């Protein structure tokens, strides 16, 4: 087994959980928030997908699926096109709305496919490449990809919890 096989397995788990969380939910359920300052299922899935898209595209040196495949226009959110949701206020969280889970699934699946294309071509040596010198120590590609995996699994877990509260 190679390192990229473990990453691919982890990213597949994100996709499986996203599909499970969104299955059968109405637009109203997707937008429901457990509290005034809490995140909706829509926001959580959108955000985790935006982060994966942003970070993997940056590491790969490619355009984000969000922009390249016109997902920003399809979502038509009242937010900057480059927004990933990081640091959103409760008001901004409420602005991330969809008519159905199909839009979220379409975008997530497109990002997942792009991520798998990139991950499948990586070697163990690639994972040592520095991708962000703004941290001490500098961030390697392997650490960045694991960070995305961890963040996405946490957010999909939050979405599953929010679904359980419905």
Secondary structure by P-SEA (a helix, b strand, c coil): ccaaaaaaaaaaaaaaaaaaaaccccccccccccccccccaaaaaaaaaaaaaaaaaaaacccccccccccccccccccccccccccccaaaaaacccccaaaaaaaaaaaaaaaaaaaaacccccccccccccccccccaaaaaaaaaaaaaaaaaaaaaaaaac
